[in-house]
Amino acid sequence: MASPVHSYNPKKVTCALGNHIVTGFADDSMISVEYNGDGTSHVQGADGEIVRSIDPSTVYSVKITLQQTSETNEFLQRQYEEDKAYGSGIFNIIIKDLWGGDQFTAPNAWVVKPASFVRGKTQQNKEWELMCADGVISETRG
């Protein structure tokens, strides 16, 4: 029996930040989502008894890499400035692979700091880091 064939298309990955749809992704790694907690840890006593601790954190770090000319750079810079000035730069985030069904959602996301300002002979990518509270990753295998 032949193995099933799966497909991936980066054009079918969508990212919404509040009411803004992200455009102008970088040509390589465009989105990464990483759990920001400690996961599960353990302590072993002198008699060998083990106690596990499960971190209840639902905080995730999301990195979005954009082309220098992406309009999303302006959106994220405005969100950062609004948050710094008024504390009101929080937005929801939805990242979804329309073909694969995998998605990440969080009702509370914010920009950690502005992306670096870099210029060179050609366009330079900008990497933005967002922190997300109450994040959920849903993975679907089909």
Disulfide bonds with the S-S distance in Angstrom:
none
